[in-house]
Amino acid sequence: MFTILKPVSIPMVKSKPNRPLILFTWTILGAILGVSLVFGNVYLKELKEKWNENA
């Protein structure tokens, strides 16, 4: 049913997460989300005011 492609070997170097890359990525994504929320909130308030004026 299953076929062994190559025998198991122990890695020579331990693998670990790249913490600086993770930190940088989430910092940039958080900044983009924060700026989007601020400007989006201002835009939606202006849009709501214009909607109420026309109604």
Backbone as JSON, one array per atom type, in Angstrom:
{
  "sequence": "MFTILKPVSIPMVKSKPNRPLILFTWTILGAILGVSLVFGNVYLKELKEKWNENA",
  "N": [[0.82, -1.18, 0.0], [1.83, 1.37, 0.9], [4.86, 2.98, -0.11], [8.28, 3.16, 0.59], [10.21, 5.9, -0.08], [12.75, 7.01, 0.41], [15.21, 6.22, 2.86], [14.89, 7.09, 6.36], [16.57, 9.9, 7.72], [18.59, 11.6, 10.12], [18.43, 15.06, 10.69], [21.14, 17.34, 10.11], [21.37, 19.96, 11.02], [19.5, 21.79, 13.36], [16.17, 22.87, 12.81], [14.49, 25.99, 13.0], [12.06, 28.58, 13.76], [12.04, 31.58, 11.8], [12.38, 34.17, 13.49], [12.85, 37.07, 13.32], [11.88, 37.62, 10.71], [9.19, 36.85, 10.94], [8.32, 38.67, 12.91], [8.77, 41.13, 11.56], [7.04, 40.83, 9.34], [4.45, 40.62, 10.55], [4.39, 43.07, 11.86], [4.38, 44.92, 9.73], [1.98, 44.12, 8.45], [0.17, 44.69, 10.53], [0.48, 47.47, 10.72], [-0.45, 48.27, 8.2], [-3.11, 47.38, 8.37], [-3.98, 48.95, 10.56], [-3.72, 51.61, 9.57], [-5.47, 51.41, 7.42], [-7.9, 51.0, 8.78], [-8.19, 53.45, 10.13], [-8.28, 55.42, 8.03], [-10.36, 54.3, 6.55], [-12.47, 54.48, 8.35], [-12.8, 57.26, 8.56], [-13.51, 57.82, 5.89], [-15.93, 56.37, 5.69], [-17.52, 57.76, 7.54], [-17.75, 60.27, 6.26], [-19.05, 59.46, 3.94], [-21.45, 58.56, 5.03], [-22.49, 60.95, 6.04], [-22.89, 62.4, 3.64], [-24.78, 60.74, 2.47], [-26.94, 61.06, 4.23], [-27.5, 63.76, 3.81], [-28.44, 63.8, 1.18], [-30.71, 62.28, 1.33]],
  "CA": [[0.0, 0.0, 0.0], [2.74, 2.51, 0.95], [6.21, 2.67, -0.56], [9.3, 4.03, 1.18], [10.96, 6.53, -1.15], [14.14, 7.02, 0.83], [15.25, 5.93, 4.3], [14.87, 8.21, 7.29], [17.88, 10.36, 8.17], [18.52, 12.64, 11.14], [18.95, 16.32, 10.15], [22.42, 17.78, 10.67], [21.15, 21.26, 11.67], [18.13, 21.95, 13.86], [15.41, 23.93, 12.17], [13.79, 26.85, 13.95], [11.36, 29.65, 13.07], [12.8, 32.8, 11.53], [11.65, 35.14, 14.31], [12.85, 38.44, 12.79], [11.0, 37.71, 9.55], [7.82, 36.78, 11.45], [8.06, 39.95, 13.57], [8.69, 42.16, 10.53], [5.83, 40.61, 8.55], [3.25, 40.97, 11.32], [4.43, 44.51, 12.13], [3.93, 45.59, 8.51], [0.56, 43.83, 8.28], [-0.55, 45.44, 11.56], [0.49, 48.89, 10.35], [-1.36, 48.42, 7.06], [-4.47, 47.24, 8.89], [-4.29, 50.12, 11.39], [-3.91, 52.78, 8.7], [-6.7, 51.17, 6.67], [-9.04, 51.22, 9.67], [-8.32, 54.89, 10.4], [-8.76, 56.11, 6.83], [-11.66, 53.73, 6.2], [-13.46, 55.02, 9.28], [-13.04, 58.65, 8.14], [-14.23, 57.76, 4.62], [-17.3, 55.92, 5.94], [-18.25, 58.85, 8.19], [-18.06, 61.26, 5.24], [-20.04, 58.85, 3.06], [-22.71, 58.53, 5.77], [-23.0, 62.32, 6.09], [-23.39, 62.72, 2.31], [-25.99, 59.94, 2.27], [-28.01, 61.68, 5.0], [-27.84, 65.03, 3.18], [-29.18, 63.55, -0.06], [-31.95, 61.55, 1.61]],
  "C": [[0.88, 1.26, 0.0], [4.13, 2.07, 0.52], [7.18, 3.66, 0.08], [10.16, 4.58, 0.05], [12.45, 6.61, -0.81], [14.18, 6.83, 2.34], [15.33, 7.21, 5.14], [16.3, 8.58, 7.68], [17.69, 11.49, 9.18], [19.11, 13.93, 10.56], [20.25, 16.72, 10.85], [22.27, 19.08, 11.46], [19.7, 21.33, 12.13], [17.44, 23.07, 13.09], [14.68, 24.73, 13.26], [13.09, 27.95, 13.17], [12.26, 30.88, 12.9], [12.06, 33.96, 12.23], [11.7, 36.57, 13.78], [11.92, 38.62, 11.59], [9.53, 37.69, 9.98], [7.44, 38.11, 12.09], [7.88, 41.06, 12.55], [7.39, 42.04, 9.74], [4.59, 41.04, 9.3], [3.22, 42.45, 11.69], [3.92, 45.28, 10.92], [2.44, 45.36, 8.29], [-0.29, 44.59, 9.3], [-0.62, 46.92, 11.24], [-0.46, 49.14, 9.19], [-2.81, 48.33, 7.52], [-4.87, 48.45, 9.72], [-4.57, 51.36, 10.55], [-5.2, 52.62, 7.9], [-7.94, 51.42, 7.53], [-9.26, 52.71, 9.93], [-8.89, 55.61, 9.19], [-10.12, 55.58, 6.38], [-12.76, 54.28, 7.08], [-13.81, 56.46, 8.9], [-13.86, 58.67, 6.86], [-15.69, 57.35, 4.84], [-18.13, 56.99, 6.63], [-18.66, 59.9, 7.17], [-19.14, 60.72, 4.3], [-21.41, 58.83, 3.73], [-23.33, 59.93, 5.83], [-23.58, 62.73, 4.73], [-24.69, 61.97, 2.02], [-27.18, 60.58, 2.99], [-28.43, 63.02, 4.43], [-28.71, 64.84, 1.96], [-30.53, 62.89, 0.2], [-33.07, 62.44, 2.03]]
}
